[in-house]
Amino acid sequence: MSFTVLPLDKLKQCIGEEKKSGWMQITQDRINKFADCTDDHQFIHVDEEMAKKGPFGKTIAHGFLTLSMLTKLSMEGTWMPEGIKAAVNYGFNKVRFVDPVPSGSKIQDTMVLTSVEEKSGGKVLMTITHTIHVEGKEKPSLVAEWLMMYLV
């Protein structure tokens, strides 16, 4: 993990800064386990033979699986205010599933620190824009504005 932990004034100076995660493979096994967890067994995700005849030519990851991988990918490098007592997932401003993630492909997260807002009660609300790309594809697979509330 390589977090950038800074005092609030220095953190605000990082707005617009970009970081990239490492690559992570999305295996069929991971897709199947996600399907079991969410009860979403649509053939485009779990039936490799049927999916070959479908619109994508093979199985694809669930959009929400790709979204949930932001947690792991962002652990490889994100920004945090100094002196935090807790970090809370505050939600998303916007999520777009732009292009499918084929099973067996590798994804990478590009993170951009979008905003840092001081709130009352020792809270800091940060927005990071995440863009997931599949290795070898120009078009992104997912774009999401993720909000984190830090208690300092």
TIZA-848030 format. One record per residue: x, y, z of N, C-alpha, C, CB in turn; residue in three letters. Coordinates in steps of 0.001 Angstrom, whole numbers, plus 500000, padded with zeros to 6 digits. Glycine has a CB too. Layout:
BEGIN
XYZXYZXYZXYZALA;...
//
This chain:
BEGIN
500840498821500000500000500000500000500887501244500000499043499997501218MET;500509502190499196501277503436499151500319504624499172502184503485497887SER;499798504887500343498900506022500509499711507305500569498035505863501780PHE;499125508383500090499705509705500275498930510342501412499645510579498952THR;499574510429502581498938510995503783499537512365504009499139510072505049VAL;498688513392503979499159514770504057498255515615504947499238515382502664LEU;498815516724505490497953517692506164496956518253505150498795518840506814PRO;495823518705505631494725519141504772495135520188503736493619519690505617LEU;495919521201504148496308522243503201497153521681502058497077523345503921ASP;498018520727502344498850520106501306498023519141500446500042519359501949LYS;497044518495501071496159517582500352495376518338499281495195516879501329LEU;494918519529499624494172520350498660495040520730497463493638521619499341LYS;496333520844497659497252521157496567497415519979495603498610521560497129GLN;496982518793496016497090517586495174495887517401494249497244516352496053CYS;494889518265494362493708518138493497494161518169492046492669519277493777ILE;493690517181491281494090517036489880495213516033489682494512518366489330GLY;495866515627490766496946514642490688496387513288490299497701514543492028GLU;497184512503489584496756511184489090497684510097489617496730511158487541GLU;497090508949489920497843507749490321497258506553489589497796507530491879LYS;498070505532489402497601504295488770497856503119489701498301504068487402LYS;496908502182489688497091500935490428497913499987489564495715500292490820SER;498245498843490133498810497773489326497693497094488546499567496752490210GLY;498059496103487772497078495348486993496507494208487834497717494797485696TRP;495240493911487621494567492830488345493776492008487334493627493391489478MET;493938490696487393493216489824486458491822489501486996494009488518486210GLN;490855489570486102489475489214486446489215487819485870488432490281485885ILE;489293486831486722489157485437486296487697485003486258489945484521487226THR;487445483918485541486092483358485515485693482887486905486000482192484506GLN;486644482382487655486345481934489021485849483108489876487601481291489668ASP;486493484267489757486060485449490518484656485869490085487058486625490324ARG;484409485832488777483083486191488244482024485229488784483089486169486685ILE;482318483927488782481369482925489280481077483121490768481913481511489036ASN;482112483426491538481914483646492976481063484891493223483273483782493693LYS;481283485929492421480472487137492546479015486828492189481027488264491639PHE;478823486019491143477466485614490743476772484868491890477515484718489469ALA;477510483973492552476945483235493689476583484185494830477941482165494188ASP;477442485152495061477235486089496159476019486980495913478478486947496359CYS;475791487362494670474713488311494349473488487652493732475229489365493409THR;473552486343493502472475485609492827472202486141491422471200485680493653ASP;473248486672490777473130487152489398473881486174488498473694488618489243ASP;473162485158488008473763484097487194473390484235485718473328482724487712HIS;473223485465485255472916485688483852473998485035482983472803487207483549GLN;473582484435481876474504483635481062475722484418480574473772483073479874PHE;475591485721480344476736486487479848477873486554480864476299487893479479ILE;477571486184482126478593486179483168479129484779483455478034486778484435HIS;478268483775483446478679482479484000478634481294483033477823482167485156VAL;477956481407481923477846480272480999478769480509479802476365480073480526ASP;479966479930479874480992480197478868480568479757477463482280479497479254GLU;479885478631477358479457478150476033478381479039475430478941476716476129GLU;477389479356476220476303480208475731476806481635475447475149480243476759MET;477717482118476278478239483477476113479038483626474819479114483850477306ALA;479640482537474338480378482586473068479471483031471930480991481213472745LYS;478188482698472018477214483043470980476544484392471255476152481950470873LYS;476861484980472390476222486228472799476913487460472228476193486319474300GLY;476485488607472666476958489872472090478432490188472346476136490985472624PRO;479047489534473339480435489860473687481426488765473301480539490125475168PHE;480935487622472836481799486546472371482432485712473464482860487107471539GLY;482221486089474688482692485332475860482031485916477093484259485375475990LYS;482269485308478244481684485836479473482347487161479836481832484821480630THR;481586487973480555482078489265481020481810489400482512481415490427480237ILE;482603490251483147482409490536484570481136491356484760483635491289485157ALA;480488491155485879479362492002486270479892493433486434478681491481487605HIS;479088494403486068479488495791486291479769496064487759478411496738485786GLY;478927495504488633479122495726490061480350494999490606477895495285490819PHE;480769493926489958482041493285490341483180494253490037482250491918489580LEU;483173494814488847484219495779488481484214496952489454484017496286487030THR;483036497466489769482925498572490724483492498185492089481459499005490869LEU;483188496975492536483657496550493860485174496382493914482988495244494253SER;485815496193492766487267496053492733487979497375493010487705495505491388MET;487235498488492984487849499774493326488437499742494730486823500907493214LEU;487800499004495626488306498913496991489735498392496991487407498008497843THR;489972497265496342491321496689496300492277497557495503491281495290495705LYS;491843497992494327492737498757493457493155500080494096492065499020492114LEU;492244500726494802492589502009495422493518501834496617491327502736495857SER;493580500638497178494494500378498300495956500482497857494225498982498901MET;496186500410496556497555500479496045498068501912495973497630499840494672GLU;497207502871496181497673504247496181496533505219496113498608504486495040GLY;496238505857497207495198506881497226495638507973498179493813506291497646THR;494832508971498344495154510110499193494329510032500468494898511446498453TRP;494936510471501581494219510489502854494701511676503684494422509154503629MET;493794512284504455494229513374505338494998512825506540493015514199505818PRO;495887513620507017496686513265508183495783513173509419497822514303508408GLU;496080512235510308495391512136511593493993511551511554495315513457512191GLY;493706510696510589492343510162510513492074509143511625492105509515509142ILE;490840509177512098490375508213513097489575507102512433489523508911514172LYS;488929507444511305488125506461510574487905506954509153486763506209511284ALA;487695505998508258487345506297506870486024505597506580488478505837505865ALA;485086506338505981483759505805505725483426505978504243482700506506506618VAL;482964504898503628482479504970502252481242505853502261482164503539501664ASN;481282506963501532480186507934501558479288507822500327480743509346501659TYR;479715507020499344478882506802498170479543507257496888477577507506498334GLY;478712507440495872479196507816494545478354508960494002479160506607493577PHE;479015509914493359478288510952492625477804510393491304479174512196492392ASN;478634509597490682478348509130489330479089507824489093478749510195488271LYS;478399506873488477479014505605488067478527505305486661478659504426489062VAL;479462504988485778479112504608484407479851503338484038479446505745483405ARG;479110502342483560479672501096483053479779501262481542478789499835483451PHE;480921501679481067481108502129479695481332500983478717482265503077479628VAL;482147499998479110482530498911478210482756497651479050483818499281477384ASP;482383496466478533482507495253479342483950494877479677481857494111478626PRO;484086494137480773485370493560481181485294492064480873485681493829482723VAL;485963491598479807485914490174479462486613489314480514486555489941478092PRO;486087488125480739486738487215481690488154486938481202485931485878481848SER;489061486835482168490466486573481862491276487826481584490561485665480690GLY;490618488978481460491353490205481150491927490824482420490440491215480434SER;492836491762482209493432492490483323492892493914483316494991492481483236LYS;492631494424484536492153495797484675493138496619485500490754495822485324ILE;493103497927485263493918498875486016493064500098486331495205499278485221GLN;493297500681487491492556501850487946493432503092487846492058501653489393ASP;492926504116487171493555505433487194492712506292488122493668506069485743THR;493354506824489151492668507612490178493091509073490064492976507063491601MET;492127509965490124492405511403490114491721512017491331491909512081488778VAL;492500512701492151491924513407493295491129514595492752493041513878494311LEU;489811514562492952488913515532492338488556516684493280487652514839491880THR;488320516361494548487998517440495497488312517021496927486515517837495382SER;488577518037497751488826517869499185488027518968499874490386517947499544VAL;487040518567500693486174519542501358486196519335502864484734519439500830GLU;486474520399503588486378520355505050484914520478505437487229521489505716GLU;484480519598506313483109519624506813483143519870508326482362518288506476LYS;482004520187508898481954520430510346482219519140511115480585521019510753SER;482621519303512359482819518153513235484074517352512926481636517257513152GLY;485078517977512346486329517278512065486224516247510960486817516616513296GLY;485434516543509957485268515613508839485868516214507573483771515274508622LYS;486359515333506725486903515732505429486265514829504377488484515631505399VAL;485575515445503404484954514703502320485848514816501088483514515231502025LEU;486269513659500584487133513642499411486451512896498273488491512995499743MET;486625513417497069486115512760495872487301512351495016485141513689495080THR;487304511089494633488340510564493737487631509971492531489252509489494454ILE;488048510404491352487493509866490115488331508667489698487457510947488988THR;487659507535489554488313506279489171487928505937487734487917505117490142HIS;488920505561486957488681505108485591489356503751485430489217506145484535THR;488552502732485171489061501368484986489234501106483494488100500311485628ILE;490422500646483144490710500230481773491037498753481736491868501048481183HIS;490650498101480661491070496726480377492363496827479584489958495910479583VAL;493317495997479948494604495986479254494391495806477748495513494863479810GLU;494999496691476973494913496616475519493728497341474907494862495208475113GLY;492835497870475744491675498601475227491827500088475537490354498049475835LYS;491460500912474575491546502351474780490338502883475561491656503064473436GLU;489165502372475222487923502814475853487877502323477305486689502297475060LYS;487519503196478250487429502732479640486259501774479839487288503924480589PRO;486369500941480853485278500027481206484353500639482241485835498709481730SER;484906501448483113484114502031484200484680503394484548484103501107485451LEU;483807504331484827484199505640485350483293505917486547484084506784484246VAL;483904506241487684483121506455488902483732507560489745483026505161489718ALA;482879508424490276483296509448491240482944508933492642482596510847490945GLU;483958508514493360483778507875494672484036508888495773484720506651494832TRP;483127508953496729483258509868497871483650509080499116481933510647498115LEU;484640509601499814485071509026501101485009510121502154486525508418501007MET;484442509782503309484393510726504423485421510268505445482951510813505056MET;486317511162505772487355510876506772487039511632508044488768511259506247TYR;487112510940509168486918511561510477488307511825511045486053510649511445LEU;488591513105511280489938513488511751489881514114513122490599514459510772VAL;
//
